[in-house]
Amino acid sequence: MIQTIRLDHVLREAVTTPYRNLVTRPTGAAVRDRIERAMADSPCITAILDFSEVDLLDLSCADEIVAKLLLLCVPRAERYVVLGGLSEDQVEAIDHVLTHQRLAVAAMSAGAPGLDVLGEADSDARHAFSCIGSRGPLDVDGLAAALDWPCERAAAALATLAAHRLVRVAGDTFCPLLVA
């Protein structure tokens, strides 16, 4: 099961005003706190943070919501985060913050098909992520064969994806995040 958390709703609850802008560090911290609680109360291991009804996301909120969520909540709770409904400006802000922090997240831009990686990931990890997204779960040998890579290269790319929690690991198999 996958949980969807609409950030416009969380924002309205956190700051009790009708605006749709995620700006200022205190606003970001309040929103992140509510996201953490929603994820903790859910049996789902994957949460989609839906930005589609958010107009503006500044760097401080991107840091407070996305980067700190990835650093503080996700690894300890064995949860996965996917960002959805991102505008071009939101992608730029989040990518900047995550790259600076050496973090990465799976994301869907508004109107674009499939997932992409935002933040810190080398080209091999990005190719492996794309391959798993299109083909489904793969092990090291399967990825190596699909990309015509040596097994060592495939294993290194998959280790990067697993370390950034961009795939779910089930035994020797690496699975896309949006498979229920």
N, C-alpha and C positions, 0 to 999 in steps of 0.2 A: 504494500500500500504506500501511496505517496500523499503527503500532506501539502496543501497549497496555503500559503500565508500571504494575504493581500496587504501590501504595505500601506496603501491608502487607508484601509480600515485601521490598521495598527497605529498609524500616525494620528488619526482622528481620536482614537481612544487614549493615546499617550499624552497628547497636548491639548485635547478638547477644543480644537479650533477647526474651522472648515477648510483650511488651506491645504494644498497638495504639494508642498515643497519640503524636501528633507534638507534642512539647513541648520547649522550650528551643532556643535559637539554635544551640548546637553540634550537636544532633541534626538540626536542619533543614539545616545546612551539610553534614553527612555524607550525608544523604539526597539533597540537591541534587547533590552531587558524583557519586554513583552514577547519578542520572538523566542527568546530562550525559554520562557515559561510555556509558551504554546508548544514548542518542540518537546519539552520535558513531559508535558501532559499527553502527548500523542504516542500511540504505539508504532507509528510509522518511522522508518529509519532514514527516509529521504524527505526533505522539505524543499518545496519550490517557493522561493521568495518572489512574489509577483510585483514587479515595478510598473506595470502597464498604466496605472492611473496616477503615477507620481509625475509631476511636471518637472521638478528640478531636484538634483542631487548634488550637493557640493562635496568637496574633498573631505571635509571634516566628518560629514555624515557617512560617506563611503568608508572612511576609516573606522568610525565608531560602530557602524552596523555590520559591514561585510568583513573587514579585516579582523576586528576583535571577535566577532562571532566565530570565524574560522580558527583563530588562535586559542580562544578561551573555552568555547562551548563544544564545538564539534568533535575534536579528538577525544575529549574525556567522556562524552556521551555516546560514542560510536554511532554518530549520525553523519549524514551527508547533506550538503546544501547545493542546490541548483538555483541560479538566478534566472528569472523569466521576464519577458515583456520589456526588455531594456531598450531605451532610445540610444541613438548614437552618442549623445553627450554623456549619458549615464555610463555607457560602455567605456568611454574615455576616462572618466573619473575613477571608476572602479579598477580598470586596468592599471592606471597610474599608481593608485594606492597599493594594490596587490603586488605589482612589480617591485615597488620600493620596499615592501615588507617581505619579499621573496615567498609570496603565497600564490595560490592559484585556485580557481573555481570554474565549474562548468556553467555555461550561460547560454541563454537563448535571446537573441535580439528580436525586437518587435518585427513581425512580418518576415523573418528569416527562417528557413527550415533547419531543423537539427540544432545540435549543441556545438559550442565552440569553447575554447579555453581562454579565460582572461587571467592575466598575471604572469607569473614566473614559470615558464615551461619551455624547454628547448624544442627544436623542430622535430626531433625523433619522437618525443613525448606527444607532440601535437599530431603527428602522423599516426601514431599508435592509437591515440584517442579517437581520431576520425575513423580509423579502420574498425575499431570495436563498436563505435556508434553505428556504422553502416552494416557490419556483418553480424554483430551480436557477440556473445561471450566467446573468448578465445583464451587458449593457454599460450605459453611461450612458443612452442613449436608451430601452433596455428598462426600466430602473428608473424613469426619469421617466414613462414611459407607465403602468407598473404602479401607481405611487403617485400619478399625476396631479400630478406636480411639474414645475416648470421644469427644464430640463437642468442649469442651474447649481447648483441645490439638490441634484439627484441626484449630480452630479460631486463636490460638496463632501462629501456623506455617504459616497460610495465612497472618496474620498481619506482620510477619517478611518478607515474600516474597514481600508484597506490599510496605513496608517501604524501601526495597532495590531496588524497581522497577524491580523485576524479573518476575512479572506478571502484566497484565493490569486488573484493577478493573472496572467492568461494573455493577453498582448497587450492588447486593449481590453476584455476580459471579466473579470468578478469572480466567482469560484467559491467555493461553500461548502467548508469545510475537511474535512468528512467524506465527500467524494466520492473514491473510490479512484482 
